[in-house]
Amino acid sequence: MEVNTKIKQKILSVCAEKIKQKGEGVQVSFYAFFANKNDDPITLMEVARWWIEEHQLNHFEKATKIYAMVEDLNDSF
């Protein structure tokens, strides 16, 4: 998957903030990285495919796990 630098930074930022607020055990869904309206369906589907199809992640995963996975991406989300 090709990394979209903007969404990569958004995911890292959201995960870092959640961890800071609620601790290492906090979990996130891929929906946490998007507005409550469908204003970017293409990117939403790219992230959903990465989350569900490529990595077979659960609906909620630890933010620390997602942060590490996304941080390791070679700018190809």
N, C-alpha and C positions, 0 to 999 in steps of 0.2 A: 504494500500500500504506500502511496506517495504521501509524504508528510506536508500538511498545510501548516506553515509556521505559525500562523495566527491561532489556529485551534490548538496546536501543541502548547503554545504559551498560555492560552486560556485554561486548558486542562491542568497544567502545572500550577498556575495561579490559584485555581479553585481548590485543588487538592491541598496545596500548602496552607491556604486560609482555613479550610476545614480541619486540618491536622492541628493548626495553631489554636483554633477555637475549642475543639472537642477532644483532642488527644490522638495518640497513635492508633487507637482502635476504631476510629470513625470510618464509616463506609460511605461510598458514593455510587450513584448510578450514572450511566452515560448521559442521562437527561440533565444532570446537574450542570453541564457545560453549555446549556442552551437556554434561551429565553422561553417563557411560558407560551410563546406564540410560534407558529411555524414560519419563521422568517428566513430560515436558511436550510431548506429541506435536503439539499445536495450534501452539505457537510454533515448534517445530522445522520443521513444514511451511510456516509463513509465511516463515521465513528461507530455507528451501530454494527456495520459489517465487521469492522476491526474487532469490536468488543465481543460480538456474538458468534460470527462465523469463523474468524481467524483464530481467536483465542478461547472460544467457548467459555467465556466468563459468566458468572452468575449475574443476576440483575443488580445486586449490590456487591461490591468488592471493597476491600480496605483501600483507603485513599493512598496509603503508603505504597501499596503494591502497584496501583495505577500510576502513581507519580514516577516510580522507578522504571516501569515499563515504557512510559512515554518519554521520559528523560533519555532513555537509551535509543530511541528512534533516531535514525539518520536523516532527519528532516524529510521524511517520506511517509506521511500519514495518509 
